[in-house]
Every structure is written in structure tokens, then in C-alpha cells.
Amino acid sequence: MRDFGEYLRAYWAHVSTNLGWGKALMVAIVWLAGMFAPLGAKTLVPLPNWVAITWMIGWALLGYIFAPYGMWKAQRKK
């Protein structure tokens, strides 16, 4: 559990010094909006379930692809 606390402190320091909380919050909101976009679209137009599920899986995979890139980029700056 100490490792997790250390990770959170390092993350807090990284965001505070490099990104700023406004930008970090905006990225999180955009990611969540993209993740749940099919649910909002289903209220406006009828979509098959497979479209919504495929979108959510694809969006989550993009998050897993780009998260390590962001960490690598931050490490490279140091």
C-alpha cells in the first residue's frame, strides 16, 4: 500500500508541475465523455448494442495505448 501512496504523491507532483490541474481535469472529462458517448447517442438515435459495446472497448483500448506514451514522454523530459 505504501507503493500506491508513493505513486499518488509522484502523480500529484507531476501534474502540479507539468500539466496543471485544469488541463488534467479536461483530459479526464474528455476521456469519460468519449467512453459514454454511445449511451448519449442511444437516447437520440437507435443504435444496436454491438455498436455501443465496440465503441466503448475501442475507446478503452486507445486509453491503454496512449497512457504509456504519456508516461514515456514525461520520463523522456527528465
Secondary structure, DSSP 8 states (H G I E B T S, - for coil): -HHHHHHHHHHHHHIIIII-HHHHHHHHHHHHHHHTHHHHHHHHS---HHHHHHHHHHHHHHHHHHHHHHHHHHHHH-
